[in-house]
Amino acid sequence: MQHVDVLIIGGGPAGISAAVWCKRLGVECLLLEEQAQLGGQLFTIYNEIIDYPGIQAENGSAFY
């Protein structure tokens, strides 16, 4: 059994941000995502994404 300090459920933007901060702080974490790819609900957005931090894209599928 693996010991982790933080369990992150969901691989959307919030989950990915939480995992990044855990790594920066030296905290052991495990991120669980049901889908095969990360991104969460971004894949269901087809209009322009204007407020995703750090990345400009036409729509959710443009990220991958």
Secondary structure, 3 states (H helix, E strand, C coil): CCCCCEEEECCCHHHHHHHHHHHHHCCCEEEECCCCCCCHHHHHCCCCECCCCCCCECCHHHHC
